[in-house]
């Protein structure tokens, strides 16, 4: 069987899909690395809502996908940017997502961390209002029993006048956190509103402020998540962390080498690409648990092409490819996203995502994936 895919303006080429999926079974948790998958939300396609209305979420399928990730030993990073925080999912929806997922994690014994931000603020805010918004979300996550991830705040980026404001706000939050948190540095390639975070457009200066926050409160920082798509900078930061503070890579371009590490250390992981790669990524980490770094890289290195494709600029729209692959892999029966973001990527982009994922064997039923991709192509006027 073959499928015709876009190949430049007004051209199609023939692709022969894979017939067998990558074979992997659910398995135990990991011993050498802590690994989170930032999970997407499943929209309700039957809800009569506009793109700027509150998100309509299919809770049953959303939680079922989290159980899928847990079954392979992965932790779930909930209500992060992969779940469309600030891009279709508002704070009310995120709060409900946190409550439901944390309860589900407790029921199945799954590892979970949840994003804490300030997205209930919808206009200009003072530093005091930013602190209060963070406090509200931190309280909810702690009450749910999940670990907190202090996410980068658009409101703080807009309100802060310099590094001292970041030191004050984060210091205040860390002093009152009940348990150690993960600090998240999300770069502007993921969210342009975060340009100049930590008080400077210079990454070198911003890094110093970031490390100063951690050095002042090492007992309240479990780890950091670095999402700058800059492997060299992540390694430099990793080597300067206080003892006991982990680095969770958020680099969807260089994750195999960062997780594998070097003679001076390694990164754990909190990655959006581990949403579609879940079972394969889990198998790779279990190989790494045996000390087989070469085998780990042999499994994970071939996935980088797909990840770089999904996360190509504008990077913030990577979620569209993630949800496409979830539909093609039959984790949901439709290709619909909250906020209507299924339209955020072009047909050639989606077709290439299908081809790369199929080549990796990510689809449990390759024939079903092919049929669904042909259906999508037909909507765009491509006949087979």
C-alpha positions in Angstrom: 0.0 0.0 0.0 1.2 3.5 -0.8 0.1 7.1 0.1 0.7 10.2 -1.9 2.1 13.1 0.1 2.8 16.8 -0.8 6.2 17.3 -2.3 6.5 21.0 -3.2 4.0 23.3 -5.0 1.4 21.3 -6.9 3.4 18.1 -6.7 2.8 14.8 -4.9 5.1 11.9 -4.3 4.5 8.3 -3.4 5.4 7.0 0.1 5.2 3.4 1.2 4.2 3.3 4.8 5.8 0.9 7.3 3.8 -2.2 8.0 5.1 -3.1 11.5 5.2 -0.7 14.6 8.1 -0.4 17.0 7.5 -3.2 19.4 7.5 -2.2 23.1 5.5 -3.2 26.1 4.6 -1.2 29.2 7.3 -1.4 31.8 8.7 -0.4 35.1 9.9 3.0 36.2 13.5 4.1 35.6 16.5 3.9 37.9 19.1 6.1 36.3 17.0 9.1 35.2 13.8 10.9 36.2 11.8 11.4 33.0 8.6 13.4 32.5 6.6 13.7 29.4 4.8 17.0 29.0 1.3 15.8 27.9 -1.2 17.4 25.6 -4.9 17.8 26.3 -7.6 16.2 24.1 -10.3 18.7 23.0 -14.0 17.9 22.8 -14.8 18.2 19.1 -18.5 18.3 19.7 -18.4 21.4 21.9 -19.9 24.5 20.2 -17.1 26.9 21.2 -15.2 29.6 19.4 -11.3 29.6 19.4 -11.2 32.4 22.0 -13.8 30.7 24.3 -12.8 28.7 27.4 -11.4 25.3 26.3 -13.7 22.3 26.0 -11.7 19.3 27.1 -12.5 15.6 26.7 -11.5 14.6 30.2 -11.9 10.9 29.7 -9.5 10.8 26.8 -7.1 13.3 28.3 -6.7 11.2 31.4 -6.5 8.0 29.4 -3.5 9.4 27.6 -1.8 10.1 30.9 -2.4 6.5 32.0 -0.7 5.4 28.8 2.4 7.5 29.7 2.4 6.2 33.3 2.1 2.6 32.1 5.4 2.9 30.3 7.1 4.3 33.5 7.1 7.9 32.4 6.2 10.7 34.7 3.6 13.3 33.5 4.4 17.0 33.5 0.9 18.4 33.7 -0.5 21.8 32.6 2.7 22.8 30.9 3.0 24.6 27.5 2.4 21.2 25.8 -1.1 21.3 27.3 -1.6 24.7 25.6 -1.2 26.9 28.7 -1.7 30.4 27.4 -2.6 29.0 23.9 -6.2 27.9 24.3 -6.2 26.5 27.9 -6.9 29.2 30.5 -6.2 29.1 34.2 -9.7 27.7 35.0 -9.2 24.8 32.6 -5.6 24.3 33.8 -6.8 24.2 37.4 -9.3 21.5 36.6 -6.7 19.6 34.6 -4.3 19.7 37.6 -7.0 18.5 40.0 -8.1 15.6 37.8 -4.6 14.5 36.7 -3.2 14.6 40.3 -6.1 12.5 41.5 -5.5 10.0 38.7 -1.8 9.9 39.4 -2.5 9.1 43.1 -4.9 6.3 42.0 -2.4 4.6 39.7 0.8 5.5 41.5 2.1 7.7 38.7 4.7 10.4 39.0 3.3 13.9 38.3 4.5 17.5 38.4 2.3 20.4 37.5 2.9 23.9 36.1 2.5 26.9 38.3 2.1 30.2 36.5 0.3 33.5 36.4 -2.1 33.1 33.5 -5.1 34.1 35.5 -3.8 37.7 35.0 -5.2 38.9 31.7 -3.8 42.5 31.6 -1.0 44.6 32.9 -0.1 43.6 36.5 2.1 44.9 39.3 4.8 42.7 40.9 2.5 42.2 43.9 -0.3 40.9 41.6 2.2 38.6 39.9 3.3 37.2 43.3 -0.3 36.7 44.3 -1.2 34.9 41.1 1.8 32.6 41.5 0.8 31.9 45.1 -2.7 31.0 44.1 -1.5 28.4 41.6 1.2 27.1 43.9 -1.3 26.5 46.6 -3.6 24.5 44.3 -0.8 22.3 43.0 0.5 21.6 46.5 -3.0 20.8 47.7 -3.4 18.4 44.8 -0.3 16.5 46.1 1.7 17.1 42.9 5.2 18.5 42.6 5.2 22.2 41.5 7.0 23.5 38.4 7.4 27.3 38.6 6.8 28.3 35.0 8.1 31.4 33.4 5.5 34.2 33.6 4.5 36.6 30.8 3.1 39.0 33.4 6.5 39.0 35.3 8.4 39.6 32.1 6.2 42.6 31.5 6.2 44.0 35.0 9.9 43.4 36.0 12.2 46.3 35.6 15.4 44.3 36.1 17.1 41.2 37.6 16.3 42.4 41.2 12.6 41.9 40.6 13.1 38.3 39.5 15.2 37.7 42.6 12.5 39.1 44.8 9.5 37.3 43.3 11.2 33.9 43.0 12.8 34.2 46.4 9.4 35.0 47.9 7.8 31.9 46.2 10.7 29.6 47.1 10.6 30.6 50.8 7.0 29.6 51.1 7.0 26.5 48.9 6.2 23.4 51.1 8.3 21.1 49.0 11.2 21.6 46.5 10.1 22.8 43.1 11.3 22.7 39.6 12.2 26.1 38.1 11.4 26.4 34.4 13.3 28.7 32.1 11.3 28.8 28.8 13.0 30.6 26.0 11.3 33.1 23.6 11.4 30.6 20.8 8.6 28.8 22.7 6.9 32.1 23.8 8.0 35.4 22.3 6.4 37.3 25.3 9.3 35.8 27.5 12.0 37.7 25.7 14.5 39.2 28.2 13.4 36.8 31.0 15.5 37.0 34.2 15.9 40.7 33.5 18.2 40.8 30.5 18.2 40.2 26.8 21.7 38.8 27.3 21.6 35.1 27.9 24.8 35.3 29.8 23.5 37.9 32.2 20.1 36.1 32.5 22.0 32.9 33.3 23.7 34.6 36.2 20.4 35.8 37.7 18.9 32.3 37.2 21.8 30.7 39.1 21.6 33.3 41.8 18.0 32.4 42.5 19.0 28.8 42.9 22.1 29.4 44.9 20.1 31.4 47.5 17.5 28.6 48.0 19.1 25.2 47.1 17.0 23.4 49.6 13.8 24.5 47.8 14.9 23.7 44.3 14.5 20.1 43.2 15.7 20.9 39.8 15.6 23.2 36.8 14.0 22.7 33.4 16.0 24.5 30.7 14.1 25.0 27.4 16.5 27.2 25.3 17.4 24.7 22.5 21.0 25.4 23.4 22.8 22.3 24.5 26.1 24.0 25.3 24.4 26.5 27.6 22.4 23.8 29.3 25.6 21.8 30.0 27.3 24.9 31.4 24.4 25.6 33.7 24.2 22.0 34.7 27.8 22.0 35.8 27.2 25.1 38.0 24.2 23.8 39.9 24.5 23.3 43.7 24.9 19.7 44.8 21.5 17.9 44.8 19.8 20.2 42.3 18.9 18.4 39.1 18.8 19.5 35.5 15.8 18.4 33.6 16.4 19.0 29.9 13.7 20.7 27.9 15.8 20.8 24.8 13.8 19.0 22.1 16.7 19.3 19.7 19.6 17.7 21.7 17.9 15.5 24.3 19.7 12.2 23.5 23.2 13.6 24.2 22.0 15.7 27.2 20.3 12.7 28.9 23.2 10.4 28.1 25.5 13.0 29.7 29.3 13.1 30.0 32.0 12.4 32.5 30.8 15.5 34.5 27.1 14.7 34.7 23.9 14.3 32.8 20.4 15.8 32.5 17.1 14.2 33.5 14.2 15.0 31.2 11.0 17.0 31.0 10.1 17.0 27.3 7.2 17.7 25.0 8.6 15.4 22.4 8.2 12.5 24.9 4.4 12.9 24.4 4.5 11.2 20.9 7.7 9.3 21.7 6.5 7.8 25.0 6.9 4.1 24.6 10.1 4.4 22.5 11.6 6.9 24.8 10.8 4.7 27.8 12.5 1.7 26.2 15.6 3.8 25.5 15.8 5.0 29.1 15.4 1.4 30.4 18.4 0.5 28.1 20.3 3.4 29.7 19.4 2.0 33.1 21.6 -1.0 32.3 24.6 1.2 31.6 24.3 0.8 27.8 24.7 4.3 26.6 25.4 3.2 23.1 22.2 1.2 23.0 20.3 4.2 24.4 21.6 6.5 21.7 20.9 3.9 19.0 17.2 4.0 20.0 16.8 7.7 20.6 19.1 9.4 18.1 16.9 8.5 15.1 14.0 10.4 16.7 15.7 13.7 16.7 14.7 14.4 13.0 11.0 14.1 13.9 11.5 16.3 17.0 13.3 19.0 15.1 10.6 19.0 12.5 7.7 19.3 15.0 9.6 22.1 16.9 10.7 24.1 13.9 9.9 27.8 13.9 7.4 29.1 14.9 8.3 26.7 17.7 5.3 27.4 19.9 3.1 25.6 17.3 4.8 22.3 17.9 1.6 21.2 19.8 -0.2 20.8 16.4 2.1 18.0 15.3 2.0 16.4 18.7 -1.8 16.2 18.5 -1.8 15.0 14.9 0.4 12.1 15.9 -1.8 11.3 18.8 -4.8 11.0 16.4 -2.8 8.9 13.9 -1.7 6.6 16.7 -5.4 6.3 17.8 -5.0 7.8 21.3 -7.9 10.1 20.2 -10.5 9.7 17.5 -10.1 13.1 16.0 -7.6 15.8 15.0 -9.1 18.8 17.0 -7.3 21.1 19.4 -8.5 23.6 21.9 -8.4 27.1 20.4 -8.6 25.6 16.9 -4.8 25.2 16.7 -5.1 22.2 14.4 -4.9 24.8 11.7 -1.5 26.2 13.0 0.7 24.0 10.7 0.6 23.6 6.9 -0.4 20.4 5.1 3.2 19.8 4.0 4.4 20.1 7.6 1.8 17.6 8.8 2.5 15.2 6.0 6.2 15.2 6.8 5.4 14.7 10.5 3.4 11.6 9.5 6.2 10.2 7.3 8.9 10.7 10.0 6.7 9.2 12.8 5.8 6.2 10.6 9.4 5.6 9.8 10.1 5.3 13.5 7.3 2.8 13.9 5.3 5.1 16.3 1.9 4.0 15.1 0.6 0.9 16.9 -1.6 0.3 13.8 0.2 1.6 10.7 -2.7 0.8 8.5 -5.1 2.9 10.6 -2.6 5.8 10.6 -2.3 5.6 6.8 -6.1 5.7 6.4 -6.5 8.7 8.8 -3.7 10.5 7.0 -5.4 9.9 3.7 -8.6 11.3 5.2 -6.8 14.5 6.2 -5.2 14.8 2.8 -8.6 14.5 1.1 -9.9 17.4 3.2 -7.2 19.5 1.6 -8.1 18.2 -1.9 -5.4 15.6 -2.3 -6.8 12.5 -4.1 -5.1 9.1 -3.8 
